[in-house]
Amino acid sequence: MAAFKIFRKFADLLDRSTVDLPAINTPLADALAAKAASADLSTVATSGSYADLSGTPTVPTTVAELTDRTTYDFATLNTPLADALAGKATAAQGALADSAVQEGDSPSFVDIDATGKVTAGRGEFLGNVGVGTSPHASHPLKLLSTTQGRGLIIRETDDGNDAVSVLGYNGGGTLSIKTSGSNTFYVDGTSSVGNAYFNNSGKFGIGTTSPAEKLDVAGNIKASGTVTAAGATFNGLVSQTGLGGSTYFGEGAGVADDLSSNNNVGIGFEALTSNTTGSSNTASGYRSLYGNTTGNNNTASGFLSLFSNITGNYNTASGRDSLISNNTGNYNTANGYQALYANTTGGNNTASGSSAGRFIADGTTANQTSGTSVYLGANTKPLANGDANEIVIGYNAIGAGSNSVVLGNDSITKTVLRGDVETNGTVTTGAYTVATLPTPATGMRCYVTDSNRSASTHFGSTVIAAGGGTEYVVPVFYDGTNWIIA
């Protein structure tokens, strides 16, 4: 939109190629030029502002002022000039005559002194603007700074805190957006690749200009709070610090630990989740050692292994549900699915095999308190709950009670022992009639149920069958030649 220009600065008065002085009146221009050369212009030698001239008539600079003849000395300016200016101001093309800078219905002016400083004004620039350089042909605003650290700063108040600042020099620079003096967004481009980068695919890179993911960081990441992710891939060392020597990995793992040098390892969903001060525990698997609070030196591997342990110490459980019910028992070792499943307070037990030591002889009652016992084989059972020093070996074998050893289940038909067999007690073997004595081997012992004891009264006598009369059951021994009474 076209607009004529009204002089507002002393420099304009001397620029006859820009300001239409003939329309103003040559005598007036000559008088002003003479005034400009007088000595009293020393105060405006650098600013050139007409307002700083002394003893000069007030010159209107807005549309409103042009129509206010009571305020301004139009006689000095020349009445035809005033009429011409007023008429021009009311013309359609004179709507912007007051300035090329406007803001709504409230015109205001930009005042730039000889140093280039903007001292007042606000509004809308019509056209492209250059600051420190010529306006760019395609961009509304172009800023040029040849001094390092200078650029664009936007402030709400001049308190030294920038709301938005863009500072740059020689290929580097920074962009910051702040609130109350603190950076809320900051991009530093002082290095060759820059420190932060957005691309048009919605990916953000830090330390890289070619981010491959929504967030791509070339360097270390530090978080003081929780990091939540739907999935994670690690291609290098994963290090944890500040956990008192412990390592926890999995949702809810170790969340109650007081982190006082407990040196625990919890891997899996809610592994060691209740632990507070228990130390030197290792839990691997879903809710393994879930209930442990102060128990020490336990190792649990498998789904719900040692799940209920609270204060028990030195227990080892390997396999799903192994030692799942143990809470205060110590020094137990369970290996296999549901091995020592029901044990609660028993200690110093060893069980290996699926459900080893889980039930007592009836197959349904839980074995909860037995101690110092060994169960080797799937479904091995003590004779009764609470037995001690009971050794049961073999699939589905049932113990004979405290202080006993059982080898095999009831389906076993032969037990072979290689080498010498020594005992400090009684050896009981099967019973036979003389006619059915087994194929002998030197040293074999058994019982004869139909021996004629009257004919065999002492050791060394050959065993013979009863010929009528009383039959006796006597122990016999094969000496390599004969069965003799032992």
MIDREN-973727 format. One record per residue (C-alpha): residue number from 1; residue in three letters; x negated, y, z negated. Coordinates in steps of 0.5 Angstrom, whole numbers. Example, Ala and Ser with C-alpha at 12.3 -4.5 7.8 and 13.67 -1.06 7.14 Angstrom:
<rodos>
RODO   n res    px    py    pz
RODO   1 ALA   -25    -9   -16
RODO   2 SER   -27    -2   -14
</rodos>
This chain:
<rodos>
RODO   n res    px    py    pz
RODO   1 MET     0     0     0
RODO   2 ALA    -3     7     2
RODO   3 ALA    -4    12    -3
RODO   4 PHE    -7    19    -3
RODO   5 LYS   -13    20    -8
RODO   6 ILE   -13    26   -14
RODO   7 PHE   -20    28   -16
RODO   8 ARG   -21    26   -24
RODO   9 LYS   -28    27   -24
RODO  10 PHE   -33    32   -24
RODO  11 ALA   -37    28   -18
RODO  12 ASP   -30    28   -14
RODO  13 LEU   -30    36   -14
RODO  14 LEU   -37    36   -10
RODO  15 ASP   -35    30    -5
RODO  16 ARG   -31    33     0
RODO  17 SER   -31    27     5
RODO  18 THR   -27    24     0
RODO  19 VAL   -22    29    -4
RODO  20 ASP   -18    33     1
RODO  21 LEU   -21    40    -1
RODO  22 PRO   -18    44     5
RODO  23 ALA   -11    42     2
RODO  24 ILE   -13    44    -5
RODO  25 ASN   -16    51    -2
RODO  26 THR   -23    53     0
RODO  27 PRO   -23    59    -5
RODO  28 LEU   -21    54   -11
RODO  29 ALA   -27    49    -9
RODO  30 ASP   -32    54    -8
RODO  31 ALA   -30    57   -15
RODO  32 LEU   -31    50   -18
RODO  33 ALA   -37    48   -14
RODO  34 ALA   -40    55   -17
RODO  35 LYS   -38    53   -24
RODO  36 ALA   -41    46   -23
RODO  37 ALA   -48    49   -22
RODO  38 SER   -47    54   -28
RODO  39 ALA   -51    53   -34
RODO  40 ASP   -46    51   -39
RODO  41 LEU   -45    44   -35
RODO  42 SER   -51    41   -39
RODO  43 THR   -46    37   -43
RODO  44 VAL   -44    33   -37
RODO  45 ALA   -50    33   -34
RODO  46 THR   -50    25   -34
RODO  47 SER   -42    24   -34
RODO  48 GLY   -40    29   -29
RODO  49 SER   -33    29   -32
RODO  50 TYR   -28    35   -31
RODO  51 ALA   -25    34   -38
RODO  52 ASP   -32    36   -40
RODO  53 LEU   -32    43   -37
RODO  54 SER   -31    49   -41
RODO  55 GLY   -27    55   -39
RODO  56 THR   -24    51   -33
RODO  57 PRO   -16    50   -32
RODO  58 THR   -13    44   -33
RODO  59 VAL   -12    40   -27
RODO  60 PRO    -6    35   -27
RODO  61 THR    -8    28   -25
RODO  62 THR    -1    24   -26
RODO  63 VAL     5    24   -22
RODO  64 ALA     9    27   -29
RODO  65 GLU     3    32   -30
RODO  66 LEU     4    35   -22
RODO  67 THR    11    36   -24
RODO  68 ASP    10    40   -31
RODO  69 ARG     9    47   -29
RODO  70 THR     9    49   -36
RODO  71 THR     3    46   -38
RODO  72 TYR    -2    46   -32
RODO  73 ASP    -4    53   -29
RODO  74 PHE    -2    52   -22
RODO  75 ALA    -3    59   -21
RODO  76 THR   -10    58   -21
RODO  77 LEU   -10    52   -17
RODO  78 ASN    -5    56   -12
RODO  79 THR     2    55   -11
RODO  80 PRO     2    52    -4
RODO  81 LEU    -2    47    -7
RODO  82 ALA     2    45   -13
RODO  83 ASP     8    44    -8
RODO  84 ALA     4    40    -3
RODO  85 LEU     2    36    -9
RODO  86 ALA     9    35   -12
RODO  87 GLY    12    34    -5
RODO  88 LYS     7    28    -4
RODO  89 ALA     8    25   -11
RODO  90 THR    15    24    -9
RODO  91 ALA    14    21    -3
RODO  92 ALA    15    14    -2
RODO  93 GLN     8    13    -1
RODO  94 GLY     6    17    -7
RODO  95 ALA     9    12   -12
RODO  96 LEU     2    10   -13
RODO  97 ALA    -1    17   -13
RODO  98 ASP    -3    17   -20
RODO  99 SER    -8    11   -20
RODO 100 ALA    -9     5   -16
RODO 101 VAL    -9     2   -23
RODO 102 GLN    -2     0   -26
RODO 103 GLU     1    -4   -31
RODO 104 GLY     9    -4   -31
RODO 105 ASP    12     2   -31
RODO 106 SER     7     5   -36
RODO 107 PRO     1     8   -31
RODO 108 SER    -6     8   -34
RODO 109 PHE   -13    10   -32
RODO 110 VAL   -20     6   -32
RODO 111 ASP   -25    11   -34
RODO 112 ILE   -32     9   -32
RODO 113 ASP   -38    14   -34
RODO 114 ALA   -44    15   -30
RODO 115 THR   -47     9   -34
RODO 116 GLY   -42     4   -31
RODO 117 LYS   -39     3   -38
RODO 118 VAL   -31     3   -38
RODO 119 THR   -29     7   -44
RODO 120 ALA   -21     7   -43
RODO 121 GLY   -16     4   -39
RODO 122 ARG   -12    -2   -37
RODO 123 GLY    -7    -5   -32
RODO 124 GLU    -7    -9   -25
RODO 125 PHE   -12    -8   -20
RODO 126 LEU   -10    -8   -13
RODO 127 GLY   -15   -11    -9
RODO 128 ASN   -21   -15   -10
RODO 129 VAL   -26   -12   -15
RODO 130 GLY   -33   -13   -16
RODO 131 VAL   -37   -12   -23
RODO 132 GLY   -45   -11   -22
RODO 133 THR   -44   -12   -15
RODO 134 SER   -39   -11    -9
RODO 135 PRO   -32   -14    -9
RODO 136 HIS   -32   -21    -6
RODO 137 ALA   -28   -22     1
RODO 138 SER   -24   -28    -1
RODO 139 HIS   -24   -27    -9
RODO 140 PRO   -20   -22   -13
RODO 141 LEU   -26   -22   -18
RODO 142 LYS   -34   -22   -18
RODO 143 LEU   -38   -21   -23
RODO 144 LEU   -46   -21   -22
RODO 145 SER   -51   -21   -28
RODO 146 THR   -58   -20   -27
RODO 147 THR   -60   -21   -34
RODO 148 GLN   -61   -27   -38
RODO 149 GLY   -55   -29   -43
RODO 150 ARG   -50   -24   -40
RODO 151 GLY   -43   -25   -37
RODO 152 LEU   -36   -25   -38
RODO 153 ILE   -34   -25   -45
RODO 154 ILE   -26   -24   -48
RODO 155 ARG   -25   -22   -55
RODO 156 GLU   -19   -21   -59
RODO 157 THR   -22   -16   -63
RODO 158 ASP   -29   -14   -63
RODO 159 ASP   -32   -18   -69
RODO 160 GLY   -37   -22   -65
RODO 161 ASN   -33   -28   -64
RODO 162 ASP   -31   -29   -57
RODO 163 ALA   -25   -32   -55
RODO 164 VAL   -28   -34   -48
RODO 165 SER   -35   -33   -46
RODO 166 VAL   -38   -35   -39
RODO 167 LEU   -46   -34   -40
RODO 168 GLY   -51   -35   -35
RODO 169 TYR   -57   -34   -31
RODO 170 ASN   -62   -37   -26
RODO 171 GLY   -57   -43   -25
RODO 172 GLY   -56   -45   -32
RODO 173 GLY   -51   -42   -37
RODO 174 THR   -45   -44   -42
RODO 175 LEU   -38   -44   -42
RODO 176 SER   -34   -44   -49
RODO 177 ILE   -27   -43   -51
RODO 178 LYS   -27   -41   -59
RODO 179 THR   -22   -40   -64
RODO 180 SER   -24   -36   -70
RODO 181 GLY   -31   -36   -69
RODO 182 SER   -32   -44   -68
RODO 183 ASN   -33   -47   -61
RODO 184 THR   -27   -51   -59
RODO 185 PHE   -29   -53   -52
RODO 186 TYR   -36   -52   -50
RODO 187 VAL   -40   -54   -43
RODO 188 ASP   -48   -52   -43
RODO 189 GLY   -51   -52   -36
RODO 190 THR   -58   -51   -38
RODO 191 SER   -60   -57   -36
RODO 192 SER   -61   -60   -28
RODO 193 VAL   -54   -64   -29
RODO 194 GLY   -51   -60   -34
RODO 195 ASN   -48   -63   -41
RODO 196 ALA   -41   -64   -39
RODO 197 TYR   -37   -65   -33
RODO 198 PHE   -30   -66   -30
RODO 199 ASN   -28   -69   -24
RODO 200 ASN   -22   -68   -20
RODO 201 SER   -20   -76   -21
RODO 202 GLY   -19   -74   -29
RODO 203 LYS   -26   -77   -31
RODO 204 PHE   -30   -73   -36
RODO 205 GLY   -38   -74   -36
RODO 206 ILE   -42   -72   -42
RODO 207 GLY   -50   -72   -39
RODO 208 THR   -48   -74   -33
RODO 209 THR   -44   -71   -26
RODO 210 SER   -42   -78   -24
RODO 211 PRO   -37   -81   -29
RODO 212 ALA   -35   -88   -28
RODO 213 GLU   -29   -88   -33
RODO 214 LYS   -24   -83   -36
RODO 215 LEU   -30   -81   -41
RODO 216 ASP   -37   -83   -39
RODO 217 VAL   -43   -81   -44
RODO 218 ALA   -50   -82   -42
RODO 219 GLY   -53   -82   -49
RODO 220 ASN   -51   -84   -56
RODO 221 ILE   -44   -83   -59
RODO 222 LYS   -43   -81   -67
RODO 223 ALA   -36   -81   -70
RODO 224 SER   -34   -80   -78
RODO 225 GLY   -27   -83   -77
RODO 226 THR   -24   -89   -74
RODO 227 VAL   -25   -91   -66
RODO 228 THR   -19   -94   -63
RODO 229 ALA   -19   -98   -57
RODO 230 ALA   -15  -103   -53
RODO 231 GLY   -21  -106   -51
RODO 232 ALA   -29  -105   -51
RODO 233 THR   -35  -108   -47
RODO 234 PHE   -42  -107   -50
RODO 235 ASN   -48  -108   -46
RODO 236 GLY   -53  -107   -52
RODO 237 LEU   -55  -106   -59
RODO 238 VAL   -49  -105   -63
RODO 239 SER   -51  -102   -70
RODO 240 GLN   -47  -100   -76
RODO 241 THR   -50   -96   -82
RODO 242 GLY   -47   -93   -88
RODO 243 LEU   -44  -100   -90
RODO 244 GLY   -48  -102   -96
RODO 245 GLY   -52  -107   -92
RODO 246 SER   -45  -110   -90
RODO 247 THR   -43  -112   -83
RODO 248 TYR   -36  -112   -81
RODO 249 PHE   -32  -113   -74
RODO 250 GLY   -25  -114   -73
RODO 251 GLU   -19  -110   -75
RODO 252 GLY   -18  -110   -82
RODO 253 ALA   -25  -113   -84
RODO 254 GLY   -28  -111   -90
RODO 255 VAL   -23  -105   -91
RODO 256 ALA   -23  -105   -99
RODO 257 ASP   -31  -106   -99
RODO 258 ASP   -34  -101  -104
RODO 259 LEU   -40  -101  -100
RODO 260 SER   -45  -102  -106
RODO 261 SER   -50  -106  -102
RODO 262 ASN   -46  -112  -102
RODO 263 ASN   -49  -115   -96
RODO 264 ASN   -43  -118   -93
RODO 265 VAL   -41  -120   -86
RODO 266 GLY   -34  -121   -84
RODO 267 ILE   -32  -122   -77
RODO 268 GLY   -25  -123   -75
RODO 269 PHE   -18  -120   -76
RODO 270 GLU   -18  -118   -84
RODO 271 ALA   -24  -122   -85
RODO 272 LEU   -26  -121   -93
RODO 273 THR   -21  -115   -92
RODO 274 SER   -20  -116  -100
RODO 275 ASN   -27  -116  -102
RODO 276 THR   -29  -110  -107
RODO 277 THR   -35  -112  -110
RODO 278 GLY   -37  -119  -108
RODO 279 SER   -43  -120  -105
RODO 280 SER   -47  -124  -100
RODO 281 ASN   -41  -127   -97
RODO 282 THR   -40  -129   -90
RODO 283 ALA   -34  -130   -87
RODO 284 SER   -32  -131   -79
RODO 285 GLY   -25  -133   -77
RODO 286 TYR   -18  -130   -78
RODO 287 ARG   -17  -128   -85
RODO 288 SER   -23  -132   -87
RODO 289 LEU   -24  -131   -94
RODO 290 TYR   -18  -126   -94
RODO 291 GLY   -17  -126  -102
RODO 292 ASN   -24  -126  -104
RODO 293 THR   -25  -120  -109
RODO 294 THR   -31  -121  -113
RODO 295 GLY   -34  -128  -111
RODO 296 ASN   -41  -129  -109
RODO 297 ASN   -45  -133  -104
RODO 298 ASN   -39  -136  -100
RODO 299 THR   -39  -138   -93
RODO 300 ALA   -33  -139   -89
RODO 301 SER   -32  -141   -82
RODO 302 GLY   -26  -142   -78
RODO 303 PHE   -18  -140   -79
RODO 304 LEU   -16  -138   -86
RODO 305 SER   -22  -142   -89
RODO 306 LEU   -23  -140   -96
RODO 307 PHE   -17  -136   -95
RODO 308 SER   -15  -136  -102
RODO 309 ASN   -22  -135  -106
RODO 310 ILE   -22  -130  -111
RODO 311 THR   -28  -131  -115
RODO 312 GLY   -30  -137  -113
RODO 313 ASN   -38  -137  -112
RODO 314 TYR   -43  -141  -107
RODO 315 ASN   -37  -145  -103
RODO 316 THR   -38  -147   -96
RODO 317 ALA   -32  -148   -92
RODO 318 SER   -32  -150   -84
RODO 319 GLY   -26  -151   -80
RODO 320 ARG   -19  -149   -80
RODO 321 ASP   -16  -149   -87
RODO 322 SER   -22  -152   -90
RODO 323 LEU   -22  -150   -98
RODO 324 ILE   -16  -145   -96
RODO 325 SER   -13  -146  -103
RODO 326 ASN   -19  -145  -107
RODO 327 ASN   -19  -139  -112
RODO 328 THR   -24  -140  -117
RODO 329 GLY   -27  -147  -116
RODO 330 ASN   -35  -146  -115
RODO 331 TYR   -40  -150  -111
RODO 332 ASN   -35  -154  -106
RODO 333 THR   -37  -156   -99
RODO 334 ALA   -32  -157   -94
RODO 335 ASN   -33  -159   -87
RODO 336 GLY   -27  -161   -82
RODO 337 TYR   -20  -159   -81
RODO 338 GLN   -16  -158   -88
RODO 339 ALA   -22  -161   -91
RODO 340 LEU   -21  -160   -99
RODO 341 TYR   -15  -156   -97
RODO 342 ALA   -11  -156  -104
RODO 343 ASN   -17  -155  -108
RODO 344 THR   -16  -149  -113
RODO 345 THR   -21  -150  -119
RODO 346 GLY   -25  -156  -118
RODO 347 GLY   -32  -155  -117
RODO 348 ASN   -38  -159  -114
RODO 349 ASN   -34  -163  -109
RODO 350 THR   -36  -165  -102
RODO 351 ALA   -31  -167   -96
RODO 352 SER   -33  -168   -89
RODO 353 GLY   -27  -170   -84
RODO 354 SER   -20  -168   -82
RODO 355 SER   -16  -167   -89
RODO 356 ALA   -22  -171   -93
RODO 357 GLY   -20  -170  -100
RODO 358 ARG   -13  -166   -99
RODO 359 PHE    -9  -171  -102
RODO 360 ILE    -9  -177  -107
RODO 361 ALA    -8  -184  -106
RODO 362 ASP     0  -183  -105
RODO 363 GLY    -2  -179   -99
RODO 364 THR     3  -173  -101
RODO 365 THR     1  -171  -108
RODO 366 ALA    -4  -165  -107
RODO 367 ASN   -12  -166  -110
RODO 368 GLN   -13  -160  -113
RODO 369 THR   -17  -160  -119
RODO 370 SER   -22  -166  -118
RODO 371 GLY   -29  -165  -119
RODO 372 THR   -36  -168  -117
RODO 373 SER   -33  -172  -112
RODO 374 VAL   -35  -174  -105
RODO 375 TYR   -30  -175   -99
RODO 376 LEU   -33  -178   -93
RODO 377 GLY   -28  -179   -87
RODO 378 ALA   -22  -177   -85
RODO 379 ASN   -16  -177   -90
RODO 380 THR   -21  -180   -95
RODO 381 LYS   -17  -180  -102
RODO 382 PRO   -19  -180  -109
RODO 383 LEU   -15  -185  -114
RODO 384 ALA   -12  -179  -118
RODO 385 ASN   -12  -171  -118
RODO 386 GLY   -17  -169  -123
RODO 387 ASP   -22  -175  -122
RODO 388 ALA   -29  -174  -123
RODO 389 ASN   -35  -177  -120
RODO 390 GLU   -31  -181  -115
RODO 391 ILE   -34  -183  -108
RODO 392 VAL   -30  -185  -103
RODO 393 ILE   -33  -187   -96
RODO 394 GLY   -29  -189   -90
RODO 395 TYR   -23  -187   -86
RODO 396 ASN   -17  -187   -90
RODO 397 ALA   -21  -190   -96
RODO 398 ILE   -18  -189  -103
RODO 399 GLY   -22  -188  -109
RODO 400 ALA   -22  -193  -115
RODO 401 GLY   -22  -187  -120
RODO 402 SER   -27  -183  -124
RODO 403 ASN   -34  -186  -123
RODO 404 SER   -33  -191  -118
RODO 405 VAL   -35  -192  -111
RODO 406 VAL   -31  -195  -105
RODO 407 LEU   -33  -197   -98
RODO 408 GLY   -28  -197   -93
RODO 409 ASN   -21  -198   -93
RODO 410 ASP   -16  -204   -94
RODO 411 SER   -17  -206   -87
RODO 412 ILE   -25  -208   -87
RODO 413 THR   -26  -215   -87
RODO 414 LYS   -34  -215   -87
RODO 415 THR   -39  -211   -91
RODO 416 VAL   -46  -212   -89
RODO 417 LEU   -52  -210   -93
RODO 418 ARG   -59  -210   -90
RODO 419 GLY   -65  -212   -95
RODO 420 ASP   -65  -213  -102
RODO 421 VAL   -59  -211  -107
RODO 422 GLU   -60  -210  -114
RODO 423 THR   -55  -209  -119
RODO 424 ASN   -55  -208  -127
RODO 425 GLY   -48  -210  -127
RODO 426 THR   -43  -215  -125
RODO 427 VAL   -43  -217  -117
RODO 428 THR   -36  -220  -116
RODO 429 THR   -35  -223  -109
RODO 430 GLY   -29  -228  -106
RODO 431 ALA   -27  -234  -109
RODO 432 TYR   -27  -241  -105
RODO 433 THR   -26  -248  -105
RODO 434 VAL   -32  -253  -105
RODO 435 ALA   -29  -255   -98
RODO 436 THR   -28  -248   -95
RODO 437 LEU   -35  -245   -98
RODO 438 PRO   -38  -240   -92
RODO 439 THR   -44  -242   -88
RODO 440 PRO   -49  -241   -93
RODO 441 ALA   -55  -236   -93
RODO 442 THR   -60  -236   -98
RODO 443 GLY   -59  -232  -104
RODO 444 MET   -51  -232  -102
RODO 445 ARG   -47  -232  -109
RODO 446 CYS   -39  -233  -109
RODO 447 TYR   -34  -237  -114
RODO 448 VAL   -32  -244  -113
RODO 449 THR   -24  -245  -115
RODO 450 ASP   -24  -252  -115
RODO 451 SER   -31  -254  -119
RODO 452 ASN   -31  -260  -124
RODO 453 ARG   -34  -256  -129
RODO 454 SER   -35  -263  -134
RODO 455 ALA   -40  -265  -128
RODO 456 SER   -43  -259  -127
RODO 457 THR   -45  -256  -134
RODO 458 HIS   -51  -252  -133
RODO 459 PHE   -55  -248  -128
RODO 460 GLY   -58  -252  -123
RODO 461 SER   -53  -257  -122
RODO 462 THR   -50  -259  -115
RODO 463 VAL   -43  -256  -114
RODO 464 ILE   -38  -262  -113
RODO 465 ALA   -31  -262  -113
RODO 466 ALA   -26  -264  -118
RODO 467 GLY   -24  -271  -118
RODO 468 GLY   -18  -270  -122
RODO 469 GLY   -17  -267  -129
RODO 470 THR   -19  -260  -130
RODO 471 GLU   -21  -255  -125
RODO 472 TYR   -26  -249  -126
RODO 473 VAL   -28  -243  -123
RODO 474 VAL   -35  -242  -123
RODO 475 PRO   -40  -238  -120
RODO 476 VAL   -45  -241  -115
RODO 477 PHE   -51  -239  -111
RODO 478 TYR   -54  -242  -105
RODO 479 ASP   -62  -243  -106
RODO 480 GLY   -63  -245   -99
RODO 481 THR   -61  -252   -99
RODO 482 ASN   -55  -253  -104
RODO 483 TRP   -50  -249  -107
RODO 484 ILE   -51  -249  -115
RODO 485 ILE   -48  -247  -121
RODO 486 ALA   -50  -240  -122
</rodos>
